Structures are given as C-alpha cells and as structure tokens.
Amino acid sequence: MARPRKFDEHDVVVAARRQFNETGYHGTSVEDLSQATGLSKGSLYGAFGDKEALFHRVFDEYCTASDEAAAARVEGPEDQALDRLRDWLHSPDGGTDRVGCLLAKGTAELALEDEVVAARSLAAFRTLFDSCRQLIEQAQLAGQVDPDADPEVLGQLVVTTHRGLEALTKAGVDAATLNRIADAAIDGITLSRSHA
C-alpha cells in the first residue's frame, strides 16, 4: 500500500508556479523546483510526473484562474462595465509587478514548441476576448460606447492593450505612466458626454 502524501498539492503547485514565473520554463531546473517546493525529485516525479507535466498542471490552473476572473468581471451593472475594464488595465496601487503573468510568459516562451501550452493559452485569450466583448456590449447598452462600434474588435483591443501594458511593466515603466495609458485606452472608446 502506498504511503499517504505528507504535503499539500495546492501549496506545491503555487510554489512551482512562482518558480516557473520567476525563471521561465527553460530556466527552471528540477533542482530549482525541488528547492522551491521542499519536495525531493522523487516526490515531485511521483506526484506530478516530469517537469513538463508539472508545468502543464501549473499553466492550466493559472489559465483557469484567469478564466474565472474574466467571468467575474462581466458580472455587474451595465453602466459600470467600462469601470471594470479600466480597473483591469490599471496597475495595482503601490507599484508594478515586474514578474508578470504566467499566461503571457508561458505563451511567449513555449507556444511555438509545446502544443499543450499553445492550445491552453489560445483558449485563455479567447475567454479574455469574449469577456471584454461582453463588457463593451454592456457599455453600449448603457450609452457609453458607440452602439455602431464592433464590440468584438474593441474587446480584442482592450486585451491587446492589457498585454502591452504588461510588457511595459516588465520593462520597469512606472505605474503612473501605465495608468495614464490605460485611461487613454478606455477614454478612447467612451462616448463624450455631448454624444451620450
């Protein structure tokens, strides 16, 4: 009979995610993962398979959390939809996180060579596109965005802006500058009061 595991899988996945996020997939060794998680190589392999399988698990869970957050942003009053988009684009108070998002990092590093990562990242971006489209549609119903504008394209524009802001964050651009860009992006698709 197998011995019961003496570790929390969730905690291990979180620690592995932090390591992959800091050093990338190729820059992370099994030794790094062992040190980060506190598990021996044998325990890691026994519980999660090889490094690739562990990354797939980490990446999928990260993308699932992104999907859930995207769905949550859609919920709320129509007249606050643009505020929710603006909040998503804004850098958090207190500075910027230069480590960045594992979805973006994993996609950039692995999508061309790993079909699992490519498929999961594409699905996650499609979810982001869809949630932003829905928020634009809500803003159109609230009279805040041109009703003749294409909500799908505007939603994709917001997601693309988010990705660009993340790249600037990683380069060390300050939060105030990032937030001015975010505001300009949302203000650019908002009808002026004279037209509302």
C-alpha positions as CSV (number, residue, x, y, z in Angstrom):
1,M,0.0,0.0,0.0
2,A,1.3,3.4,-1.0
3,R,2.2,5.8,1.8
4,P,-0.1,8.8,2.2
5,R,1.3,12.1,0.9
6,K,2.6,14.4,3.5
7,F,2.3,17.6,1.5
8,D,-0.4,19.9,0.3
9,E,-0.7,19.6,-3.5
10,H,-2.0,23.2,-3.8
11,D,0.9,24.6,-1.9
12,V,3.3,22.7,-4.1
13,V,1.6,23.9,-7.3
14,V,1.7,27.5,-6.0
15,A,5.4,27.2,-5.2
16,A,6.2,25.7,-8.6
17,R,4.2,28.4,-10.3
18,R,6.2,31.1,-8.5
19,Q,9.5,29.4,-9.6
20,F,8.4,29.0,-13.2
21,N,7.1,32.6,-13.3
22,E,10.4,33.9,-12.0
23,T,12.8,31.9,-14.1
24,G,10.7,30.6,-17.0
25,Y,10.3,27.0,-18.1
26,H,13.7,26.5,-19.7
27,G,15.4,28.5,-16.9
28,T,13.9,26.3,-14.2
29,S,15.6,23.0,-13.3
30,V,14.1,20.1,-11.4
31,E,16.6,21.0,-8.6
32,D,15.1,24.5,-8.6
33,L,11.6,23.1,-8.3
34,S,12.7,20.7,-5.5
35,Q,14.2,23.6,-3.6
36,A,11.1,25.8,-4.2
37,T,8.6,23.2,-3.2
38,G,10.5,21.5,-0.4
39,L,10.0,18.1,-2.1
40,S,12.6,15.6,-3.3
41,K,12.9,15.0,-7.0
42,G,11.3,11.5,-6.4
43,S,8.3,13.0,-4.7
44,L,7.9,15.6,-7.4
45,Y,8.0,13.0,-10.1
46,G,5.8,10.6,-8.2
47,A,3.1,13.3,-7.6
48,F,3.2,15.3,-10.8
49,G,5.3,13.5,-13.4
50,D,8.2,15.2,-15.1
51,K,9.0,18.9,-15.3
52,E,6.8,19.3,-18.4
53,A,3.8,17.7,-16.8
54,L,4.2,19.8,-13.7
55,F,4.4,23.0,-15.9
56,H,1.3,21.9,-17.8
57,R,-0.6,21.5,-14.5
58,V,0.6,24.9,-13.2
59,F,-0.2,26.6,-16.5
60,D,-3.6,25.1,-16.8
61,E,-4.5,26.1,-13.2
62,Y,-3.2,29.6,-13.9
63,C,-5.3,29.9,-17.1
64,T,-8.4,28.5,-15.3
65,A,-8.0,31.3,-12.6
66,S,-7.7,33.8,-15.4
67,D,-10.9,32.4,-17.0
68,E,-12.7,32.7,-13.7
69,A,-11.6,36.3,-13.1
70,A,-12.7,37.2,-16.7
71,A,-16.1,35.7,-16.0
72,A,-16.4,37.6,-12.7
73,R,-15.6,40.9,-14.4
74,V,-18.6,40.5,-16.7
75,E,-20.9,40.5,-13.6
76,G,-22.2,43.8,-12.5
77,P,-24.2,46.9,-13.6
78,E,-24.0,47.8,-17.3
79,D,-23.2,51.4,-16.5
80,Q,-20.1,50.2,-14.6
81,A,-18.7,47.9,-17.3
82,L,-16.1,50.4,-18.5
83,D,-15.0,51.0,-14.9
84,R,-14.4,47.2,-14.6
85,L,-12.3,47.3,-17.8
86,R,-10.4,50.3,-16.5
87,D,-9.7,48.6,-13.2
88,W,-8.4,45.5,-15.0
89,L,-6.0,47.6,-17.1
90,H,-4.8,49.7,-14.2
91,S,-1.6,48.8,-12.3
92,P,-2.2,47.9,-8.6
93,D,-1.5,50.6,-6.1
94,G,1.9,50.5,-4.6
95,G,3.9,49.8,-7.7
96,T,4.3,47.3,-10.5
97,D,4.8,43.6,-10.5
98,R,7.8,43.0,-12.9
99,V,7.5,39.2,-12.7
100,G,4.3,39.5,-14.7
101,C,1.7,37.0,-15.8
102,L,2.4,33.3,-16.4
103,L,-0.1,33.2,-19.2
104,A,1.9,35.8,-21.2
105,K,5.3,34.4,-20.1
106,G,4.4,30.8,-20.8
107,T,2.8,31.7,-24.2
108,A,5.9,33.7,-25.3
109,E,8.3,31.0,-24.3
110,L,6.6,27.8,-25.2
111,A,3.6,28.2,-27.6
112,L,5.7,27.6,-30.7
113,E,7.2,24.3,-29.3
114,D,4.5,22.9,-27.0
115,E,1.1,22.1,-28.4
116,V,-0.5,21.8,-24.9
117,V,0.7,25.3,-23.9
118,A,-0.3,26.7,-27.3
119,A,-3.9,25.3,-27.1
120,R,-4.4,26.3,-23.5
121,S,-3.1,29.8,-24.0
122,L,-5.3,30.3,-27.1
123,A,-8.3,29.2,-25.1
124,A,-7.5,31.6,-22.3
125,F,-7.1,34.5,-24.7
126,R,-10.3,33.7,-26.4
127,T,-12.0,33.8,-23.0
128,L,-10.5,37.2,-22.3
129,F,-11.6,38.4,-25.7
130,D,-15.2,37.2,-25.0
131,S,-15.4,38.7,-21.6
132,C,-14.1,42.1,-22.9
133,R,-16.6,41.9,-25.8
134,Q,-19.4,41.4,-23.3
135,L,-18.3,44.3,-21.2
136,I,-18.2,46.5,-24.3
137,E,-21.7,45.4,-25.2
138,Q,-22.8,46.3,-21.7
139,A,-21.3,49.7,-22.1
140,Q,-23.1,50.1,-25.4
141,L,-26.4,49.3,-23.8
142,A,-25.6,51.9,-21.1
143,G,-25.0,54.5,-23.8
144,Q,-21.3,54.9,-23.0
145,V,-19.8,53.3,-26.2
146,D,-20.9,54.0,-29.8
147,P,-23.7,51.4,-30.5
148,D,-22.4,51.1,-34.1
149,A,-18.9,50.1,-33.0
150,D,-17.8,46.4,-33.2
151,P,-17.8,45.1,-29.6
152,E,-15.7,42.1,-30.6
153,V,-12.9,44.3,-32.1
154,L,-13.0,46.7,-29.2
155,G,-12.8,43.9,-26.7
156,Q,-9.8,42.5,-28.6
157,L,-8.2,46.0,-28.5
158,V,-8.6,46.1,-24.7
159,V,-7.0,42.7,-24.3
160,T,-4.1,43.7,-26.6
161,T,-3.7,46.9,-24.5
162,H,-3.5,44.8,-21.4
163,R,-0.8,42.6,-22.9
164,G,1.2,45.7,-24.0
165,L,0.9,47.2,-20.6
166,E,2.2,44.1,-19.0
167,A,5.3,44.2,-21.3
168,L,5.9,47.8,-20.3
169,T,5.5,46.8,-16.7
170,K,8.2,44.1,-17.1
171,A,10.5,46.8,-18.6
172,G,10.1,48.9,-15.5
173,V,7.7,51.6,-16.7
174,D,6.2,53.3,-13.6
175,A,2.6,52.7,-12.5
176,A,1.5,56.3,-13.1
177,T,2.5,56.2,-16.8
178,L,0.9,52.8,-17.2
179,N,-2.3,54.0,-15.7
180,R,-2.4,57.1,-18.0
181,I,-2.1,54.7,-20.9
182,A,-4.9,52.5,-19.5
183,D,-7.1,55.6,-19.0
184,A,-6.4,56.8,-22.6
185,A,-7.4,53.4,-23.9
186,I,-10.8,53.4,-22.1
187,D,-11.4,57.1,-22.7
188,G,-10.8,56.5,-26.4
189,I,-13.7,54.1,-26.8
190,T,-16.0,56.1,-24.5
191,L,-18.6,58.4,-26.0
192,S,-18.2,62.0,-24.9
193,R,-21.0,63.3,-22.7
194,S,-22.2,65.5,-25.6
195,H,-22.9,62.4,-27.6
196,A,-24.2,60.2,-24.8
